Amino acid sequence: MTKTYKIEVDCAHCAAEMEQAAKKTEGVRDAVVSFMTLRMTVEFEDGADEAAVMKRVRKSCRRVDDDCEVYLP
């Protein structure tokens, strides 16, 4: 399953760091962060709990940039 989330980030470098952090998160098969559109697309591993995975992604991204935001539904 793939979902797209709105994000808030200040620079392209931080967006790239967020992408790498998201990709390393358990339950994420792949992630793409676009600084231009302020969107993060996440492909989840089969059977992954989307809500739990996204909480971990948000936490991982905030370690990179504590001002960033991943808006969850």
C-alpha positions as protocol buffer text, in pm:
chain_id: "A"
residue {
  index: 1
  type: MET
  ca { x: 0 y: 0 z: 0 }
}
residue {
  index: 2
  type: THR
  ca { x: 125 y: 348 z: -86 }
}
residue {
  index: 3
  type: LYS
  ca { x: 6 y: 672 z: 73 }
}
residue {
  index: 4
  type: THR
  ca { x: 102 y: 1037 z: 38 }
}
residue {
  index: 5
  type: TYR
  ca { x: 128 y: 1279 z: 330 }
}
residue {
  index: 6
  type: LYS
  ca { x: 163 y: 1655 z: 349 }
}
residue {
  index: 7
  type: ILE
  ca { x: 487 y: 1766 z: 517 }
}
residue {
  index: 8
  type: GLU
  ca { x: 647 y: 2086 z: 634 }
}
residue {
  index: 9
  type: VAL
  ca { x: 1023 y: 2122 z: 601 }
}
residue {
  index: 10
  type: ASP
  ca { x: 1252 y: 2425 z: 564 }
}
residue {
  index: 11
  type: CYS
  ca { x: 1511 y: 2316 z: 308 }
}
residue {
  index: 12
  type: ALA
  ca { x: 1588 y: 2059 z: 41 }
}
residue {
  index: 13
  type: HIS
  ca { x: 1874 y: 1911 z: 242 }
}
residue {
  index: 14
  type: CYS
  ca { x: 1645 y: 1844 z: 538 }
}
residue {
  index: 15
  type: ALA
  ca { x: 1389 y: 1690 z: 301 }
}
residue {
  index: 16
  type: ALA
  ca { x: 1654 y: 1451 z: 171 }
}
residue {
  index: 17
  type: GLU
  ca { x: 1752 y: 1361 z: 528 }
}
residue {
  index: 18
  type: MET
  ca { x: 1385 y: 1301 z: 612 }
}
residue {
  index: 19
  type: GLU
  ca { x: 1358 y: 1069 z: 314 }
}
residue {
  index: 20
  type: GLN
  ca { x: 1656 y: 864 z: 430 }
}
residue {
  index: 21
  type: ALA
  ca { x: 1520 y: 847 z: 786 }
}
residue {
  index: 22
  type: ALA
  ca { x: 1179 y: 732 z: 660 }
}
residue {
  index: 23
  type: LYS
  ca { x: 1335 y: 464 z: 440 }
}
residue {
  index: 24
  type: LYS
  ca { x: 1516 y: 317 z: 743 }
}
residue {
  index: 25
  type: THR
  ca { x: 1197 y: 295 z: 947 }
}
residue {
  index: 26
  type: GLU
  ca { x: 1060 y: -51 z: 1021 }
}
residue {
  index: 27
  type: GLY
  ca { x: 750 y: -118 z: 812 }
}
residue {
  index: 28
  type: VAL
  ca { x: 852 y: 112 z: 525 }
}
residue {
  index: 29
  type: ARG
  ca { x: 939 y: -50 z: 192 }
}
residue {
  index: 30
  type: ASP
  ca { x: 1020 y: 282 z: 22 }
}
residue {
  index: 31
  type: ALA
  ca { x: 975 y: 654 z: 78 }
}
residue {
  index: 32
  type: VAL
  ca { x: 1009 y: 962 z: -140 }
}
residue {
  index: 33
  type: VAL
  ca { x: 1010 y: 1318 z: -7 }
}
residue {
  index: 34
  type: SER
  ca { x: 954 y: 1611 z: -241 }
}
residue {
  index: 35
  type: PHE
  ca { x: 1067 y: 1949 z: -111 }
}
residue {
  index: 36
  type: MET
  ca { x: 904 y: 2122 z: -410 }
}
residue {
  index: 37
  type: THR
  ca { x: 555 y: 1984 z: -341 }
}
residue {
  index: 38
  type: LEU
  ca { x: 599 y: 1934 z: 37 }
}
residue {
  index: 39
  type: ARG
  ca { x: 479 y: 1576 z: 11 }
}
residue {
  index: 40
  type: MET
  ca { x: 606 y: 1243 z: 140 }
}
residue {
  index: 41
  type: THR
  ca { x: 501 y: 924 z: -38 }
}
residue {
  index: 42
  type: VAL
  ca { x: 541 y: 610 z: 169 }
}
residue {
  index: 43
  type: GLU
  ca { x: 514 y: 252 z: 44 }
}
residue {
  index: 44
  type: PHE
  ca { x: 440 y: 21 z: 335 }
}
residue {
  index: 45
  type: GLU
  ca { x: 559 y: -337 z: 374 }
}
residue {
  index: 46
  type: ASP
  ca { x: 288 y: -601 z: 341 }
}
residue {
  index: 47
  type: GLY
  ca { x: 86 y: -633 z: 661 }
}
residue {
  index: 48
  type: ALA
  ca { x: 234 y: -322 z: 821 }
}
residue {
  index: 49
  type: ASP
  ca { x: 14 y: -115 z: 1054 }
}
residue {
  index: 50
  type: GLU
  ca { x: 5 y: 219 z: 873 }
}
residue {
  index: 51
  type: ALA
  ca { x: -69 y: 430 z: 1182 }
}
residue {
  index: 52
  type: ALA
  ca { x: 207 y: 272 z: 1390 }
}
residue {
  index: 53
  type: VAL
  ca { x: 460 y: 296 z: 1107 }
}
residue {
  index: 54
  type: MET
  ca { x: 382 y: 663 z: 1044 }
}
residue {
  index: 55
  type: LYS
  ca { x: 427 y: 746 z: 1414 }
}
residue {
  index: 56
  type: ARG
  ca { x: 776 y: 594 z: 1389 }
}
residue {
  index: 57
  type: VAL
  ca { x: 842 y: 781 z: 1062 }
}
residue {
  index: 58
  type: ARG
  ca { x: 740 y: 1110 z: 1223 }
}
residue {
  index: 59
  type: LYS
  ca { x: 967 y: 1043 z: 1521 }
}
residue {
  index: 60
  type: SER
  ca { x: 1259 y: 953 z: 1292 }
}
residue {
  index: 61
  type: CYS
  ca { x: 1208 y: 1266 z: 1083 }
}
residue {
  index: 62
  type: ARG
  ca { x: 1199 y: 1488 z: 1391 }
}
residue {
  index: 63
  type: ARG
  ca { x: 1540 y: 1355 z: 1491 }
}
residue {
  index: 64
  type: VAL
  ca { x: 1668 y: 1494 z: 1160 }
}
residue {
  index: 65
  type: ASP
  ca { x: 1492 y: 1832 z: 1191 }
}
residue {
  index: 66
  type: ASP
  ca { x: 1289 y: 1908 z: 1502 }
}
residue {
  index: 67
  type: ASP
  ca { x: 1099 y: 2179 z: 1310 }
}
residue {
  index: 68
  type: CYS
  ca { x: 970 y: 1941 z: 1042 }
}
residue {
  index: 69
  type: GLU
  ca { x: 617 y: 1808 z: 1039 }
}
residue {
  index: 70
  type: VAL
  ca { x: 448 y: 1508 z: 884 }
}
residue {
  index: 71
  type: TYR
  ca { x: 73 y: 1562 z: 881 }
}
residue {
  index: 72
  type: LEU
  ca { x: -110 y: 1241 z: 958 }
}
residue {
  index: 73
  type: PRO
  ca { x: -480 y: 1192 z: 883 }
}
